[in-house]
Amino acid sequence: MTEPLRRRFTSALGVLTLVALVTTACSAGDPAPPPPTSTTEPAPSSEPPGTPEPPAAGNGIFDDSVLFGQSAAFSGPAQELGRNMRLGIAAAFAEANRDGGVHGRRLDLVSLDDAYEPEAAVTNTQQLIESDGVFALIGEVGTPTSRSATPVAASEQVPFVAPFTGAAFLRDPDWTNIINLRASYYQETEEIVARVIADRGIERIAVMFQDDSFGRAGYRGVLQALDRREMEPVAIGIYPRNTTAVRTALLDLRQGDPEAVVLVGAYQPVASLIKWARYIGEDWTFITISFVGSNALAEELGPVGDGVLVTQVVPFPTDDSLPVVASYLGALEAHDPAAVPGFVSLEGYLAGRMAIVGLERCGRSLTRACFLGEILRGEPVDIDGFRLSFTGGSNQGSDAVFLTVIRDGRYVPADSM
């Protein structure tokens, strides 16, 4: 047998061995390997507990209240993201309401479950605008759901505030009703690629992404960051949205012999991929972006999570030396003493506080146009030292990206990889 044929034969045997190992260890649907398992409370079937009875349809502005709406995942693989975004927003609103609301108006939030499915997001958005008559939409979770919901909101010029996604399309200046709080996925993936090369000297970088608009947005960000350095991914893995079917992606990644893998997905499939890779002996460096849902990811991974890196777009949620985090922790404790602080609920809190600034600036003569103008074209928004600046026609307030790593099941800030 010639040497090239021998190499191909050996490689094929390796793939067959891996297929046999993974197939033996898991059945159809790629369930997570036995250790560790996640323990989360059952998801609500429609509206989360505590959702207020919405007032009559209109523009959401009443003499004694303002009604906000949210369509997000409260069931399915992304449910912890929706729950925690809502938790943070509700904590910010409750904090304002304890002080009499904003200009005498109580802040209310009605939330509907879209299970991270675009079709449900459209239906929910229509209901929130047409039936519930909300003033603004806040805290949408996800790129595919936001892509479906934004045209509905734009047609009525309903403010679309702080979606939990860094997708580029939401930052298009042609949108006149969208207010983005967080840094973009392109900024997160640029930071990942820059740091993994500079800090660890790694050049063999692969990427796994969710097969939808969110995954492709993150994937394009990785491609752009690599292209700027005249590099390309050594392997690409893809998995279907709202599943943990990552077996094929794992096989594809392994063929590229990567040193690091950038993961663009929700916490359950990302955790499944990491656990299976480590189960079969791969010691790749894993880095993922903020959408993953950090607390949920750490819980899903358990002891195998050590060393997994995650970029964040908000400060560390327990660093009470920062005034904004101290405010968040106080509001969270007052709203739900049992709640665990986290990056997602902190982002929700910042979203709620940003919305409150817009309401405060408009006074009693509140309109949607005033609200949008005061945030997007007014003075920079300062939330206890966390600054949001919408300059040059940009609808994105923050460019901040932070690096964290899991150690002993907990996140710690990381100055380098």
N, C-alpha and C positions, 0 to 999 in steps of 0.2 A: 504494500500500500504506500502510495506516495505521501510525502509530508503534508501537503495541503489537504489531501483527502483525510489523512489521519487527524488533522486538527479539526476538520469539519465533523468527522465522526465522533471525536471526543466531545466537541461542543454539543452535538445532538444528544449524546448520552447524558450530558449534564442537564440539559433542558428536560429530557424525559424523566430523569431522577427527581428533579424539582417538581415537575407536574405530578408525579406519583406521590411524593411526600405531601404536597399541599392538598391533593385530591383525597388522600387517605385521611388527612387531619381535619378536613372540613367538607361539608356536604353542600348541595346546591344552595346558592344565595350567599355564600361566603360568610357564615356566622363568625363572630369573633371567637378566637381560641379561648379555652376555659378560663385561664387566669389572666388578668383580673376581669371582673364584671362590673357593670355600672349599676348603681341603685338610684333611680330617680322616681319621683312621685308621678302618678298617672297624669297625662296631659288633659286639659279641658277639651270638651268636644266642640265648643263654639266660642263663647265669650269667657274669658278668665273670671274667676270669682272676684266679686267686688266691682264689676263693671256697672256704672250708673245707668239708670233708665234714661234713655236719650229724650230730650225735649222735642217739640214739634219741628218739622223740617223747615229750613231757612238758611241763613248764612252763619249760623252757629253763634251769633252775638245776641245776648239777652241782657236785660237790665241788671241782672244779678249773677250772670255766669257767661263763660265762653266754653264752647264744646270743641274738643279736638278728637280726631279719629285715628285709628291705627289698624292696618291690616298687617299681620305678621304670623310667623309660624308658632303655634302653641301646641302642635302635635307633629309627629314625624321626626326625622333625624336632625332637624334644625330647631327643635322646640325650645331648647334652653336659651337660644339667642333671642327669640321672641319674648319669652318670659322675663329675661333679664333686662332687655330694652324697656319693656313695659314697667318693670320694677323701678328702674332709674327715673323714667319720666314721671311715674306716679309719685316717687319720693320728692322730686322737685316741685311738682304741683301741690302736694300736700304741705310742703314747707311754706309755699306762698299762701295757701289757703288758711294756714294757722295764723297768719298775719293779716287776715282779712281779704285775701285774694289780690288781684291787680286792679287798682282803681275801683274797688268795691265789687269786682266781679270774681266769683269762684271759678276755678279752672277744673273742668271735667274732662275725662278721657273715656271713650268707648273703643274697645278693642275687639277685632274679629279674627278668627283663625283661618289662615289660608294654607296651612300645612306646607308652606314653601312651594306652592304650585301656582304657576302664572295664571291659569284660568280662574282659580278661586280668588286670586288677588284682584282680578278685574271685577268679578261679581261683588266682592267686598267693597271695593272702592266706589262702585256705582251705588251700592246701598248706603255707604257712609255719606256720600255727597247728596244723593237724590232723596233718600228716605230719612236718614238721621239728620241731615242738614248741618254737617260739621263746618266749623270755621276753617280748619286746616287739617291736613294729614301729617302725622309725625311718626318717626321710628319704623318705617317700612323695613323689613328684613330681607335682604337678598337682591342680587342683580336681575335674575329672570322675572321675579315678581315686580320689582320696580320698573323694569322695561315694559311690562304689561300695564301697570297702574298709572304711569306718568302721563300718557296721552289722555286718559280719562280726566285726571286732575287738571291738566293744562287746558283742556277744552272749556272748563268752567273757571279758569284762573284761580283755582284753589291752591293755596300754598302747600308745597310738598317739602316738608322740613326734616332734615337730618336722617336720610335713609341710611341704614346700616349696610353700606356697600361703598367700595371705592372705585366703582366702574367709571370708565372714561366718558361714556355717553351722557351721564348725568352732569358732567362738567362742561358740556357744550354751551357756549354763551347764548345760543338761540333760545334756550329755555328761559322764560321770564318768571316762572313760579317756583323754581327749585332752589333750596338753600342747603348746601352740603356743609357739614361740620368737619368731617374727618379728611385726612390725607388720602390720596388716591392709591389704587393698587399698583400703578406704575411707580409711585414713590416708594412703596413698601418693597416691591420686587427689586428695584434699583439698589436699595439699601442692603437687601439680602445678598445679591450677587457681589456687590462691592465689598461687603464684609467677609463673605466666605472666601473670597480670593485673597484679600489683604491680610486677614487675621489668621487664616489656616493654610494659605498657599494651595488651596484646592482649585483644580482646573477641570476636573471631570464632573460636570454638573448635569443631573437629569431632572425631569419635571413630571409630576403626576397631576392631572387636573380633572375636574368634574366636567362632564360632557354637556355643557350648556353655556349660556352667555356669561355667567359668573366665572366658570372655569376658563373659558377662552380669554376673558379679560385679563386674568392673572397670568395665563400662559403667554399672551402677547407681551405682557410686562417683562416676563423672564426673557423672552426672545429679544426684546429691544435692549435690555440690559446686557445680555451676552453679545449681541451684535455690535454694540458700542465698543466692545473689547475684542472684536473680530473672533468671536467664539460662537459655538452652537451647542445645543444640548446633546449629550452622548446617548440619551434614551428618552422616550416619551411614553408615559402610561396614561390611560384614560379610563374613567369609570362612569356609569350612569347616575344621574341625579337621584336623590332620595333612595339610594341603595347602599349596601356595603359590599357590593360585588367588585372587589378589587383584585381578584386572583389573576386575571389576565394582565392587568396593569403591573402587578408584581413580576410576572414572567417577562414582560416587555422591558421593565426597568433593569432587570438582572442581566439581560443581554448586552447592555451598554457598559457594564462594569463601572458604575459611578462611584465617586467618593462622597458626593452630597446629593440629596434629593430635595427639591423644592416642591411642597405639597400645596395645592390650591383646591380646597374642598371643605366640607362641613366636618364636625368633630368625629362623628361615628365612623365614616369611611376612612378618614385620615388615621384615626386610632387603629382601625382594623389593619390597614396597610403597614403601619409601623410595627404592630405586634407580630404580624405574620413574617415580616422581613427579619425581625430579631429572632423569632422562633426558628427560622431556618439558617440562622447564623450570620446574617448580613450586619455589618457594623457601620453602615452609612451614617453620615451626618444628616439629620432631618431638620428642615426649617419650613415653617408654614406662616401664613399671613393672618392678620387679626380676625378675619371673618370666621375663623375656625371655632371661636368660642372657647377662650382659654381655660376657664374653670372646668367646663364640661370635658374638654380634651384631657386635662390632667386627671380627672376622675376616671375617665374611660381607660387611660393608659395604666394607672396604678404604678407599680414598681418598675415597669419597663419604660416609663416616661423620662427617666433621668437623661439629661443632655439634649432633649428636644428643644429647639429654639423657636420662638414665636415673636414676630414683629407686632408691635402695638401702636395704636394711634392716639392713645390717651395716657396720662401719667400713671405711675404705679398706684393701684387703688387703696393701698394701706399706708402710703407715705403721708402721714398727717402733718409733716413739716411743711407741706405745700398747702396754702390756705384753701385752694379749691378742693383738695382732697379732704381736708378737715371738715369743710362744709358738707361735702358729699356723705362722709361717714356719719356726721350728726343727723343729716336728713334721713339717711337710710335707717339708722337706729330708731329714730322717732316714728318712721313710717312702718317698719317691720323689724322688730328687735331680733327675729330669728334669721334674718337675711344675711347671707355671706357676701362680703364685698368682692367685687370682681370688675374686670375691665369692661365687660359689656354693660353692666348696670351703671358704671361710671359714665360711659358714653351716653346712655339714656338720660342720666341726670344732667349732663352738659347740654343735651338736646333740649330738655325741659327748661333749663335756665336760659338758654339762648332764645327760646320762644318767649319766655317771660320778659326778656329785655325788649323785644319787639312790641309786646303789649304795653309795657310801661312807657315806651317812647311815644306811642300813639295816644295815650290818655283815654278819656271817655269817648272821644270821637274815633273809635276804632273801625277800621275797614281793612279788607284784605290787601288793598293796594298800599295803604299806609304801612301795614305790617311788613310787607315785602320790601318796600322802599327804605324803611328805617334800618333794616338789617343789611340789605345788599348794597345800599348806597349811602348809608349814614356813617356815623363815626364807628371806629372799630369796637367790637364787643369785648368787654373785659369781665370775665367770670372769675372773680377772686384771684386774679393773676394769670388765668388761662386765657390768652388773647386770641381773638378771632378777627382776622382782617380781610375784608372783601374789597380788594383794590383792583383797579384796571379792568373792571367789568367781570371779574372772577366771581363765581358763585360758591367757591370753596373757602372756608374760613381758616382752616389749620393745615399746615404742611408738616407737622411734627410726626416723626416716626421714632419709636423707642424699641430697644431690643431686650427680650427677656429669655430666661432659660428655666426649665423644670429641674429642680433639685429636691430629692426626697419627697416627691409628690407635691411640691409647692413651687410657685414662681418666684424667681429672684431677678432683680435688674442685672443686666449684663453690659459691661462697658465694651466688651469685645467678645468674639466667638472663641 
